[in-house]
Amino acid sequence: MKKYVFGVDVGGTTVKMGLFDMNANVLEKWEIPSVTANGGERVLPDIADSINKKMYELEIDKEEVAGVGIGVPGPVDANGTVFKTANLGWDTVFNIPEEFKKHLDLPVMAGNDANVAALGEMWQGGGKGYKDLVVVTLGTGVGGGIICNGQMVTGANGAGGEIGHIHVEDNETEECGCHNIGCLEQYSSATGIARLARKRLEKDNEDSVLRDRDVTAKAVWDAVKYGDKVAIQVAEQFGEYLGKGLAAIAGVVNPEVFVIGGGVSKAGEVLFEYIKPYYMQYAFRGCRDAKFALAKLGNDAGIFGAAKLILDMQ
Amino acid sequence: MKKYVFGVDVGGTTVKMGLFDMNANVLEKWEIPSVTANGGERVLPDIADSINKKMYELEIDKEEVAGVGIGVPGPVDANGTVFKTANLGWDTVFNIPEEFKKHLDLPVMAGNDANVAALGEMWQGGGKGYKDLVVVTLGTGVGGGIICNGQMVTGANGAGGEIGHIHVEDNETEECGCHNIGCLEQYSSATGIARLARKRLEKDNEDSVLRDRDVTAKAVWDAVKYGDKVAIQVAEQFGEYLGKGLAAIAGVVNPEVFVIGGGVSKAGEVLFEYIKPYYMQYAFRGCRDAKFALAKLGNDAGIFGAAKLILDMQ
């Protein structure tokens, strides 16, 4: 009789871990450091050790554990094969479940962290109750996780949901981190919003609370709420780029809901006022009734989604 | 013991039908007219009658039939519910399998015709051997069918794969049939290619074999093969718009292969020379190794895909 699932979210500095019962309740949450030295050779053994220790502590028998779900910051295909992940020092292509089982023999499923987090938001977060959703993470970059009919879209090389690099501007002159030009991420990430704001401030001398202070995405959204005209113009630009990008995504997968997460989403529902009108303008009419919701699980989305990978196998 | 499957592709003027064995061999193909009068009330009963007659003719027992797959030209969700289809006169929302079973009690699955055709191309056509593919139909319009991990992406309202209306040009002045502006379909459909050519010819007096004749997409591609400079410029424009659109799609679903079908695809692999360089320019690097292939099943893709819907249930 299976009673427990482990959900693991591997990041570049820490590994978040969660123990769940079969009804989606988190029983314990803890973290261990990600040791990325020597090609990241300790990452999986350290996770296995930590799970083993937790099972011993709580007197959990191996037979009671349905499995271990693992999300990692890199491209992972539908079989759990990872294609190099600079963030963890992994510079070879290998199968995560096979490798993990050498250290701890439990059923293992692995996925890309953004895709896994999307699964978490569908299961217990902002996308609860939906089967067709797009989770958009507006952080330092723009990430995405696509769920179609309840299933993660991993894509051929685990690059499904790499929506930050959809082209949305022909007239850009600066390069994106990916070396392309005019990527969604250049306008709609936290960094992108700050960049739009700095460029707007340089354009003229219009009065703004954003002048003479550190221009961050948070500062921009605080200023929008305060009614600052310059900040509102920046929000409109952000909204047009993101609305246009989400409309393109809708033309591919026609989601019921867009779930917006990441640091920028802390601004709250005010974001939707700027995204939705442009989404409606650019989207095919059959896709215009898509809803917008805020992500709810924050940094726990990964462990939830990882646990869900295992529960979906049952 | 199941021995047979019927695949049905419903069009605005004819219904194509196929009888398959369980190993994907077509045993018979035939057509009946689509009677769209009176709200299309005869469409499903006529199909049921025709299948019944065929079973009688060939002495096939109902117990030997695995089911009937049906593709229709309109949005269909994952349960087979269709949301109005002007082409067939259907102006209500109803469940195709439930309705069909009133006339012939066999297992039924239904889907959108473009999605179903994509499934056919994956199964026995240009996408054979792949599980993550995007089928792009360049006809009067631009249609699409998305397959992720072997499954059709229907989307929330059956509008998955409506890629013809992805926005690719900010500076367009003419409206698309969908009333948006700058849709992929305005440049990459047969109609779109002819439009680009006419606009290019009007711009100046440069010599071209396209002058003083009926400017169709076929004429443009024939002229490209002949080495006509004006036609080649049009092909470059076509390629840039389509390459940009396909790159956006790749950022969502990261396919292994793009399968290009529809009337325009009769031009052959020369199309890829104009699409690929722009695809490579705009696509995220993790998606750049996608292959390009021509669709192979032509007008039979629909009946193949419809049969596959049923075989996937077995």
Interface residues (C-beta under 8 A of the other chain):
Chain A: P75 A78 D132 G144 I146 C148 N149 Q151 V153 T154 G155 A156 N157 G158 A159 G160 G161 E162 I163 G164 H165 I166 H167 D170 C178 H179 N180 K244 A247 A248 I249 A250 G251 V252 V253 N254 P255 E256 Q281 Y282 F284 R285 G286 C287 D289 A290
Chain B: P75 A78 D132 G144 I146 C148 N149 Q151 V153 T154 G155 A156 N157 G158 A159 G160 G161 E162 I163 G164 H165 I166 H167 D170 C178 H179 N180 K244 A247 A248 I249 A250 G251 V252 V253 N254 P255 E256 Q281 Y282 F284 R285 G286 C287 D289 A290
